[in-house]
Amino acid sequence: MFCSHRIRSAARLDGLLQWGDHVCHFFRSATDLGEVLVPYFKVGLERGEFCIWVTSRPYGKDRAASEMRAAMSDFDRRIAAGQIQIFDQDELYAKLARMSTADQVRLWLSQTDEAVALGYAGLRGTGNASFLDESTWKDFQVYERAVDAAFKDQRMIVLCSYCMDDCSADAVVDVRQSHALSLAKRDNRWDVIETRSDRQSSPVGQGSPASWAWVGRELRAIIEDQLAIYMEAYPKRITLKGGQVRLSGPQATKLAFLINELVIDAAKYGALASIQGKLAVQWRVNGSRRLRITWTECGIPRFGITNKRRLGTELRPDTERDCVRTFDNTGTAFTVELDLDMDRR
């Protein structure tokens, strides 16, 4: 998984998602789900899309229909016409569970083709994964990775919701690895963050409410992109401190890779994998334009895992002297330094 420096941002969900998007979303309550899914489907219905909504706890099909009626005066007409179908998870996933992964993917693609043939603009869907348990988790992530690859060139948008309280930090990593994009809300704005570098994306067209940042970025924004879901889930356990630092495109990409590796390791083995763990990221620039970033994890019990961690080993900057990694009986600190590019476009 690699969350690149490309990001879409908008005050509302309208227009934020595009054909081919397969997006993961983490929630804590039914209210959280309603805040996302009601406007998500309202936009789709108004744009003439065929919609499939698979519900699960804590937001069942009755509540979904009720809140859609409150949001759209003609919702009953649309549901009677078959433009939107709302299922309980048992009604659909029980059927899918009897099919191979390949057949499951073909089913979704055929639904999209049928929708377009009937005159709809495309297919918009969502599923709530709250029904998963330890015995079904691995197979479902295989399915998610398969649809992620198959959907990206299709006239379909799919948003997958996962309950944060049911997911370990390690499970969050699994989910982000099986989705090309993740949805997060920061400072009252919605962000769609790219979670892998293999996705070939194009900038959003002029006049769209969303925007892409393609080249240099602020260091804080890059760090927040990588930690967005965890900062929302554990706001008191993650702190960021540092001034404004504008990076060139190449340096933004290099540091995004490095920070991503640190996040994955923290989620699998470190501060984000423990309820007692805390993460602090600090940075500063000295007078000679040399940037120093310190990543500190503490409150990690049984810290005997150094042979499993990848921190800074695969994607560290070019020279060994620029990286320092230390351990003690409570945690770890990772420090990296680099000279800032003079050209920061």
Secondary structure by P-SEA (a helix, b strand, c coil): cccccccccccccccccccccbbbbbbccaaaaaaccaaaaaaaaaabbbbbbbbcccccaaaaaaaaaaaccaaaaaaaaccbbbbcccccaaaaaaccaaaaaaaaaaaaaaaaaacccbbbbbbbccccccccaaaaaaaaaaaaaacccccbbbbbbbccccccaaaaaaaaaaccbbbbbcccccccccccccccccccccccccccccccccaaaaaaaaaaaaaaaccccbbbbbcbbbbcaaaaaaaaaaaaaaaaaaacccccccccbbbbbbbbcccccbbbbbbbbcccccccccccccccccccccccccbbbbbccccbbbbbbbbbbcccc
